[in-house]
Amino acid sequence: MRKLVGVAVGVLVLAGAAAAQVPRGNIFFGYSYLNSDVIPNQRNSFNGWNASLEGKLIPLIGIVGDFGGYYGTHNLGPSLPVDVNQNTYTVMFGPRISASVGKFTPFAQALFGVGHISESGGGFSDSDTSFATAVGGGLDYKLIPLLAWRFEGDYLHTQFFGNTQADFRFSTGIVLHF
């Protein structure tokens, strides 16, 4: 009987320790770069920020809320040589799969939501809202027990002003695990 109680206590202690090793979620905030083609056949670079909040459902799968803002200037093209200020915002949600391997936590995600763009300059002003998807992944590198540095790349798909955009998004910054 003592052995059975000892084994049961040992299993409970080890299960508690194992559960403590799995973060229940994380918060990310950092710099983000967007390579976009709002004007067909004209790629432009935009800088901004990206933030996300992930809650773990089970150790390997979480639900993510992802928010981004990208800012820059682009030219409307050869027929209308006007520089236009552009602001793009995204709000997306979806699943993320991740697994810790030592100091590294690689992840893959599929996000769905909305994107909003506003452009102004040279007496011109316009805006549009579109369904947005992002598919990609990244890597968190653990700096100290609850703090990591993230590198993330995504294929961002929108359809602003009746044109399809196939954009690349890169983000990097601090991750706080809780």
Summary of the structure (lengths in Angstrom):
residues: 178
radius of gyration: 21.2
end to end distance: 38.6
largest distance: 87.3
contacts: 537
relative contact order: 0.19
helix: 13%
strand: 72%
